[in-house]
Amino acid sequence: MKELFDFISRRIPLNDEIRDFTQSISKVKEIKKGYKLITEGQYVNKTYFVVDGCLRSYVYDIKGKEHTLQFALKDHWISDYMAIFSKQKSTLIIESISDSTVIEASITEGIDNICEKYPALEFLHRKSLEHYIVNLQKRILDQLQLPALERYKLLLKKYKHIEEYALNYHIASYLGITQQSLSRIRAETRSL
């Protein structure tokens, strides 16, 4: 829990009462590579804070092609927020792509209560969601406006250690390109 408390205290003052309540609604989970925390078609009310390792969210299109939407490394949050806030079944799959440690928190039973009880945490939660929305919109615009090489450079900048965790097809599906195109882009960046 120390990593989560450090994350929170870098943003807002954290007292013992908030620590105790946060600990009461959270659970540390060690998960193996390949484990799916969320699967398509389930109801979701949990969010995950990554302490160590790497998770990703992805979806299949109607042709069965996989599309990675997000990676989550240390100090990142990940869930299917569309499913949570619309109270519908998940369309995303959240999978650990390495052995990982996460802190699981319930949205409906925990985070909603803690936000109501501690306004500073509500502010932090809202700011985190705003940050998530901005990043998501930026990612959509980058996909539409930038060539693959530039998207690859942005990926490496945003997720500094992603190549230690993600397989080629994970990265290619995030960028919206083939694995062969990814190999060409990597060769091009090495020659620069």
Stockholm file with secondary structure:
# STOCKHOLM 1.0

chainA/1-192         MKELFDFISRRIPLNDEIRDFTQSISKVKEIKKGYKLITEGQYVNKTYFVVDGCLRSYVYDIKGKEHTLQFALKDHWISDYMAIFSKQKSTLIIESISDSTVIEASITEGIDNICEKYPALEFLHRKSLEHYIVNLQKRILDQLQLPALERYKLLLKKYKHIEEYALNYHIASYLGITQQSLSRIRAETRSL
#=GR chainA/1-192 SS CHHHHHHHHTTSCCCHHHHHHHHHTEEEEEECTTCEEECTTSBCCEEEEEEESCEEEEEECTTSCEEEEEEECTTCEECCHHHHHHTCBCCCEEEESSSEEEEEEEIIIIIHHHHHHCHHHHHHHHHHHHHHHHHHHHHHHHHHHSCHHHHHHHHHHHSTTHHHHCCHHHHHHHHTSCHHHHHHHHHHHHHC
#=GC SS_cons         CHHHHHHHHTTSCCCHHHHHHHHHTEEEEEECTTCEEECTTSBCCEEEEEEESCEEEEEECTTSCEEEEEEECTTCEECCHHHHHHTCBCCCEEEESSSEEEEEEEIIIIIHHHHHHCHHHHHHHHHHHHHHHHHHHHHHHHHHHSCHHHHHHHHHHHSTTHHHHCCHHHHHHHHTSCHHHHHHHHHHHHHC
//
